[in-house]
Amino acid sequence: MQLLHSLRSHIQYKIILPFLLLTLLVMLAGSAVSVLFLTNSAQDRLNNQLAQAARSTSDSIVTLERTNLQFLRELTFAPANPGAGARSMADAFASASADEVATALRPYYDLSVSRTGVRVDRMIAFDAQGRSLIDWERVGGSQEPAATPSRDLRALWFVPAILGKQNDVLGDKYSGLLDLGSDQSRYLFTVAPVLQGEKVVGGVLIASRLDDMIRQIAQESSAAIVTVYRPEDGVAFASSLVPEGGVAQLQIEPRQLATVQDVRLAENQSVIDTLPVNARDYQFAYVPLRIRGELVGIVSVSLASDYVFSQWWNASGTLMGLTILLTLAIIGLGVFVARQITRPLQELAFTAESVAEGDLDRRSSVQAHDEVGILSRSFNRMTEHLVDLYGEVRSESSQRAAIVESITDGVVVCDLDGRVMVINKAMRELLSLAEEDAPPARFNDIQMEHMAFSGMSFGEKQSPDLFTIGSHIVRISVAPVATPEGARLGDVYVFQDLTSEVAIDRAKTNFIATISHELRTPLTVLGGSADLLMRGFVGELNEDQQSLVTAIHRHATSMTSVLNNVIVIAGLESGTLEFVFAPLPLRSFIEDLVWRQRFAFQAKSLKVEVQIPEDLPDVMVDEHQITNVINQLLDNARRYTDSGGIRIAACQDGDRVRVDISDTGPGIDDEVSANLFNRFVRGTEGINSQERGIGLGLAIAKMLLERQGGTIWLESTSSQGSTFSFTLPCAYAEPQNNNQILAQVA
């Protein structure tokens, strides 16, 4: 009883015991079916094995020819070998001296023994008249070649072609099968010309004995017989095994010859036939032997076919009946076992589906004492636990939702694909959405525009993250939403309403611009009057008066320059500064600017050098604004240069013009150069300089250049001076939309 209870209380026994018997029966049936299958497929396997061996044999011969051809290329182009006392191969053949040629060829003849994949059993060199200079044959394992007397080789079909510089579709080299010598030995040969410049001074032929080669292939491929035939009539002329009736007994049947000649190796084709050899049937697989695209022979590989036939066909009926009975038994037992297992599992699956659909009060009623019963009770406990967790999650989610709703800034949470998952009340107000209105489906659907001109923080950097949503101006910050393990789930966007702050900053900017305009007028009058006094229009001044008037003029001019910079900054930030783009010849324009400031440079004894080519293309800029840029750079160079000079150079760089302004001043410290183009940044001498500014010049130059599609940077600085570089678009370059330029640099 205890054993029976154990078997009934474990589902593994309910499954394993019946199917152990089934497994045994299936193994018996499988063995019988396997034997039957192997018997039926034996012939196919033999055919496939033969076909593969035949193709491999053909490939081996072709590979040897290619390897020999590569070796022959090295040989025919060989340079002089001082160590062996040999001239270059071309010079040796040009001399028509057999000794010179032998000296040049002997290192390669010896090298062929150790070169992997190369087989040279015969080497023949002939001169430009077609007579052999050397004819070496490797006999046995001897290192010394057997030499054949000189003879006329022009009867060989390829010699006139070589000497006549005739080329086939593959070049000036030829390969194939050839009878050489009195014993009619068949060779696989490769021949190439030897050239001295464009002149043919001879040729070299290397060859491999076919009999030795196919015997080696037969040993490596485990083939019983490897045979090579003439392609035109299928007569065998070389074989690894000579039948008792001679090689002629292996001749290809005429009915098969045309089929073999049409076989295409690239499609893994071959022709199979059966022939008796020495009172035993052999399966032959025939494939064509093509070298350099030409059919030069036919190759066959054969194996004995005795083991193909057997008596297992007699048992096919019995095995078929057994298979049917076993199939029916498996079906019957499978149905029985499945019903025993699936009934409680179906009820458990139905309960799980109900809970998944939201019926959290549903519980499994399976009361079995096996694993399914344990699973049912565990499932019920798990459901209870999930219900408790669900309640906690809902409570926590409600708290988090309340927190998000109470945030005064707009909040949008998106998944990785940009779909909006959460949107709070403040964000709905920014978007003018009622509670019942659906929020945007994706973040990109939120209607907002980037502010090209923020109008904020006079004297600070432009804020790059301000956008307008309706009448609101917001700053957007984004942060990733990630799990504790670091897996990214999406992004949270915070929209901070800065409408009031922007209005205040704009008012401040407008106020500064207005004050600057108001101050510029009296300062201009003051500077002009001082200039008239200095020029003596109201009478000659004494030395003290001249000094005081000069100081008034200098400081009035300096303050006017500062106010002009402030006005430009205000115009840039408010977007009211207009740009009128037109082609401008840069060379004459810069020369004119330098001429206007000549007295300021002469006052400090500074030499100004302009190196601008006459063929420099025009630039597409606003003339007034680019004047401000270049004047700022020239003014800085003049201020910080006490001796030496200033060099202005320009060149074309693609569709832009690059301008470099170099001075011989004291240079710029590294800590200053990092923030050089920020506002209110001055050099280390800027505060104490007699002509000090307020640090807006380079910031203005950068903003004006960027509004016109250009860039500016500090190219280099040292104790001997600094170089500022900037680029401007050529007038002929593809025009760039000004609004796009302003948006890119805002």
RARA-V45097 format. One record per residue. NEAR is the number of other C-alpha atoms within 12 Angstrom. Layout:
{{NEAR} {NEAR}}
This chain:
{{7} {8} {10} {11} {14} {16} {19} {23} {21} {22} {28} {19} {21} {27} {26} {17} {18} {23} {24} {17} {18} {25} {20} {16} {23} {24} {18} {18} {25} {22} {17} {25} {26} {20} {21} {25} {21} {22} {24} {21} {18} {22} {24} {18} {20} {32} {30} {25} {27} {40} {35} {30} {36} {44} {37} {33} {41} {41} {25} {27} {42} {34} {24} {34} {39} {29} {28} {40} {36} {25} {32} {39} {27} {22} {36} {36} {28} {26} {22} {23} {21} {12} {11} {17} {20} {25} {26} {29} {41} {36} {30} {36} {42} {27} {23} {27} {26} {27} {19} {28} {42} {35} {28} {36} {43} {30} {26} {33} {38} {24} {20} {30} {23} {14} {18} {15} {22} {30} {40} {40} {39} {38} {43} {46} {53} {45} {39} {34} {25} {33} {30} {33} {38} {40} {34} {34} {32} {28} {17} {12} {11} {13} {19} {16} {23} {19} {22} {20} {19} {18} {21} {21} {32} {21} {14} {23} {19} {32} {36} {29} {27} {37} {33} {24} {25} {20} {17} {16} {11} {13} {16} {28} {36} {41} {40} {36} {41} {29} {22} {29} {19} {8} {8} {15} {23} {31} {37} {43} {41} {43} {43} {42} {45} {40} {31} {23} {12} {12} {19} {32} {35} {43} {52} {54} {49} {50} {46} {39} {34} {38} {28} {29} {33} {38} {26} {24} {33} {31} {19} {17} {26} {23} {34} {34} {39} {47} {46} {48} {37} {30} {33} {19} {23} {34} {26} {31} {36} {39} {36} {31} {32} {23} {24} {14} {14} {17} {25} {24} {25} {39} {36} {37} {24} {16} {14} {25} {29} {20} {23} {35} {32} {22} {27} {21} {29} {14} {12} {22} {25} {37} {37} {34} {33} {29} {26} {22} {27} {17} {13} {18} {19} {31} {37} {42} {44} {50} {49} {45} {40} {32} {29} {25} {18} {20} {27} {31} {38} {48} {55} {52} {50} {44} {38} {30} {27} {17} {20} {22} {17} {18} {13} {21} {19} {12} {18} {21} {15} {17} {24} {20} {16} {23} {24} {18} {18} {25} {20} {17} {21} {24} {16} {17} {24} {23} {17} {18} {22} {21} {16} {20} {26} {20} {20} {27} {28} {20} {24} {30} {23} {22} {27} {26} {18} {18} {23} {17} {12} {15} {15} {23} {17} {24} {27} {33} {25} {27} {21} {24} {19} {25} {25} {31} {26} {23} {25} {29} {23} {20} {26} {26} {17} {20} {27} {20} {15} {20} {21} {15} {15} {17} {15} {14} {15} {15} {14} {14} {15} {14} {14} {16} {20} {15} {17} {25} {22} {17} {20} {19} {27} {34} {38} {42} {34} {28} {22} {19} {16} {22} {23} {26} {24} {31} {38} {33} {29} {27} {35} {27} {25} {34} {32} {22} {19} {15} {15} {9} {14} {16} {28} {24} {20} {21} {26} {15} {15} {27} {19} {23} {23} {27} {32} {29} {39} {40} {36} {37} {26} {33} {30} {22} {27} {29} {26} {23} {29} {31} {32} {28} {29} {19} {20} {29} {30} {35} {31} {29} {22} {19} {17} {20} {20} {15} {11} {8} {8} {10} {12} {17} {21} {25} {27} {30} {31} {29} {37} {30} {30} {29} {25} {16} {21} {31} {21} {18} {25} {27} {21} {22} {32} {29} {20} {29} {30} {21} {19} {28} {25} {18} {23} {28} {20} {19} {27} {27} {19} {26} {27} {25} {23} {29} {25} {21} {25} {27} {17} {16} {13} {12} {12} {14} {19} {13} {11} {12} {17} {21} {16} {18} {26} {25} {22} {26} {27} {27} {25} {28} {29} {25} {27} {28} {32} {30} {31} {33} {38} {36} {33} {37} {40} {39} {31} {40} {41} {32} {28} {18} {22} {22} {26} {17} {26} {22} {22} {27} {27} {41} {26} {20} {24} {34} {24} {17} {30} {30} {20} {17} {23} {22} {16} {22} {29} {20} {15} {21} {17} {28} {28} {33} {24} {28} {22} {26} {20} {16} {14} {27} {29} {31} {36} {35} {39} {31} {27} {23} {30} {38} {27} {29} {42} {38} {31} {33} {41} {39} {32} {39} {41} {39} {33} {37} {35} {25} {23} {24} {29} {39} {33} {33} {30} {33} {29} {27} {17} {15} {23} {29} {37} {32} {38} {34} {41} {39} {40} {30} {28} {25} {29} {34} {21} {17} {12} {21} {25} {16} {21} {28} {29} {25} {27} {28} {28} {32} {34} {20} {23} {21} {15} {14} {17} {14} {27} {29} {34} {28} {31} {38} {38} {41} {36} {42} {41} {38} {41} {43} {37} {34} {41} {43} {39} {35} {30} {33} {29} {30} {23} {22} {25} {19} {16} {21} {30} {33} {33} {39} {33} {38} {38} {43} {37} {32} {27} {21} {20} {13} {22} {23} {14} {23} {22} {18} {24} {31} {27} {23} {30} {29}}
